[in-house]
Amino acid sequence: MYSRLGGSLRVEQVTVPVRGLSPDLAGLRLVQLSDFHFDGLRLSEQLLGEAIQASNAAEPDLVLLTGDYITDEPEPIFGLIEPLKTLQSRAGILAVLGNHDLVYDHSRTTVTQALEKAGVQVLWNQVAYPLGGGLPVAGLADFWSPAFREALPVVQHLPPEVPRLVLSHNPDSAAVLRRWRVDLQVSGHTHGGQVVVPGLGPLPARTKDWLKQIPRGIRRRIPSPLFNQNCDHVTHHWEWASGLHAVGDNWLYVNRGLGTYFPGRLFCPPEVTVITLRPAG
């Protein structure tokens, strides 16, 4: 099981300033969980239980789930929803889907219906108001989905003076969304690169240049999960692989996820994120 190579779960504490945040929302606590890949191989039940326990211990006002609940076949979602039913949140649980949740034609429906049976509200180019009109939450279709084009009016039509949160699985979407106000976008997708070289950053961001120096015939024989030859396909913005980033005037937070692909994680532990909002200025 690849998740056994992932190391200990880490709870990251982040504070984000929000312009115009209502005083009654100051100190609002969000918990983000991402990239479960619950398929019996990439996420152990023990780690999943630890993540849920950490989320509940934070006593969140709102829980945000940012996609990739399964890996390929959607049926494992039925095993995931039972643990997810134990998540606790004052104002509910919101979710968006990731690219792995859309592999087959029936995947979106299967995953969405299962999550909703677990009490999770799944947003697909929709806006929800679990915290009232002062902080709408927009949940977008996956960036690789054709439906992402329909996501842009969702953000564009929100009143510009109103703070808002955005859930979008792939952080590359932040480059498009920077044209509009996004006080905080939460994403996943990258797994933080899984292997991080101290001082150099995520290994996938570096291997692209190294592989160019290797003859193509030899390059094809190198296991792609090891060197991630498709790193540009995963994300173009490896500088946003994990953590909090300013994208123009917007804030983006990228969670390293819980699930783990071969060859495992190095200096990149799985993550539960606790985000506190405070008024800017």
N, C-alpha and C positions, 0 to 999 in steps of 0.2 A: 504493500500500500504506500503510494507516494507521499501521502500526508504524514507518514511517520518520519519523513526526512525534513519536515517543515520547521521543526524547532518549536519552542514554546510560544503560546499565544501572547500577544502584546496589546495592551489597551492604551491607545494614543489619546491624549487630552489636548484639545485644540480650542482656542477662543477666536472668534471671527467678529470683527466690527461691522455693523450694518447701519448704513445711513438712514435716518428717519425711523428707526425701530421704535415702536411704541413702548413707553415706560413699563407697561404691564407685561411686555414680552422680554424685557431685559432679564438676562440670566436663563433664558430658555435653553433646555438641554435636549440635544438630539443625539441619537445613537445610529451609526451607520454600519451595516453588515453587507458584504458583497462577495460575489464569485464563490459560491458554495461548491459547485461542480459535484453535487451529491450523486454519485454513481457507484458507490461501493469500493472505489479505488482511490479517489483523490481527496476525500475528506473522511476522517475517522469519526465515529459517533462520539468518542471521547472529546475530540477537539470541538465538534459542534456543540456538545453539552457545555463545555467551558465557555464558548462564545455566547451562548444564550444566558448562561449564569452571569457573565460579565455585563451583558446588556441590562439584565434585570437589576443588577446591583447598582447600576448608574441611575436608576429611577428616572428614566427619560420621559420627557413630555411627548416626544414623537420618535418612532423608530422608522428608519429609512433603509430599504433594501434595494440594491442597485444592480441586480441582474445576474445571469448565468447560474441559475439554481441547479441545472442539470448540465450534462456535457453533450450527449448526442440524442439517444432515445429519450423521450419525455417521461416514460413511465416511472423512473425513480423519484419523480416529484411527489408521488403518493407516500413514499417513505419519509420525505423531508417535512411534509406539512405537519406531521404529528409533533415533532420537536418544536416547530415554529408556533404551534398553538400555545406554547408555554411562554412566549414573549410577552412582556408586560410593558404597557405604555399608557400614559394619561390620556392622550388625544388620538391614539390609534397607530396603525402601521401602514405605511405607504410603500409602494414598490413600482419599479419599472422592469422591463425585460431586457436581457442581453442577447448578443448574437447567437449564443449556444441554445437559447430558449426558442429559437426560430429555425432550427436546422431542417425540420420536416414541415410539410404543409399544415399538419394538425398540431404541431408543437405549441404554437401560441395559444390556441384554445385550451389544450390540455393543461398547460402550466398555469394559465390565468385562472381557469375554473378551480383548479386545486388550491391555489393560493387564496382565492376568495372564500373557499370553504373553511380555510384556516383563519378567517377574519382579517385577511390582508387586502387592502384596496389597491388594485393594480391600475396604474395610469398609463394610458397609451395616447399621447398627444392630448392630454386633459389637464385641467387645473382643479385642485381640491383646496378646501378651506378648513382644515381640521383645527386651525388655531385662530380662526376668525378672518375677517376681511383685511386685517392689517398685515398679514403675511401669507399670501397665496403660495401654493406649492404646485409647480408645473412638472409633470412627468412626461418624458418624451419617448417616442419610438426609438429603437436602436439606430445609431448613426449609420450603420451599414444597410439598414432597411430602406426601401424606396419610400416608406411612409415618413421618414425623417423630414422630407420636404414639407410635409403638412405640419411639422412641429414648429416651424418658424413663425407662422401667424399666432400660434398659441402664446409665445413669449412676446411677440411684437404688440399684440393687442391688450396686454396688461397695462393699466395706467402707469406712466413713467414715474410718478411720484410715490408709488407704493412699493415697498421692499418685497422681494420674492426669493424663494428657493427654487432650484431646478434640479431634478433628478435625471441624469443622462448616463447610461452605462459606459459609453466610450468617451474618454476625456478629449479626444480629437474634436469633438463637437464644440468645445469651448472656443476654438478658433473662429467658428462661424457665429456663435452666440455673442461674441464680444461686441457686436454691433448694437446690442440691446442691454439694458440693465439686468444684471444677474448678480444679486448680492452674495449668493453662494450656490455654486454648482457642486453636487457630489457625484462622483463617478468611481468606477472600478476598472475592470477589463485587463489591466496590465499585469496584475499580480505583483506589482512593484519591480518587475523584471526577474523575480525569483532568485537570481544570483546577482549579488551586488559586490562589486570590487571596491574596497575602501579607497577613497581618493579619486576613483574613476567613474563610479556610478553603476547603473544596471549593465550587466554583461551584454544583453542583446543589443544595446545601443552601440557597443564597441565592436562586436563581431562582424558587423556588416562591412566595415573597412578592412578588417583582417581577412575576411573571406575573399575579397577582391584580389588579394595577392596569391591565392591558391588556384592552380589550374582547374578549369571547370570540371574536367573528368574526375579529378580527385575530390573536388568540392561536393559532387553529387553523392559520394560515398560517406560523407560525414553525417551522422545522425542529426536531423534538423532540430529535434528537441534540445539537443546538447548545445548547439551553437545558434539555434534560432535563426536560420537563414531567412525566414520570412518575417524578420522583426519589423520591417517597414509595413508589412501587411497588418501586424498586430496594432501598431500605432505609429504615426509619423512624429509625434511629440514625446519622445522618450524623456525629455527634460521635465515632463509632467508625470513621470512614472509613479510617483507616490508623494504624499504630503500636500501641504498648502502652497498654492501658487497664485500670484497676481497675474491675470490675463487682461491687459488693458486696465479698465476700471473695475473689473469683476474679480471675484474670488473663486478659485477652483480647489476642491479637495479630492484627492485620489486615494482610495483605500486599497491596501495591498491584497485584500481578499483572504479567504479561508482555504479554498481548495488549492491543490498543488499538483503541477505536472512534473513528469520526469525532466531533469534529474533531481528535483527537490529544491529546497531553498538554502541559501547561504547569505548570512547578514541581511536577511529579508523575511522576518517572521510574519506569520499570519496575523491579522489585525482586526480588532474591534475599535471603532472610533467614537469617542464621546466629544461632541461639539457643543460649545456654549456660545450663545449669541449675546453680544452687548452692543449698546448704541455707539456709533462712531463719533469721534470728536470729544 
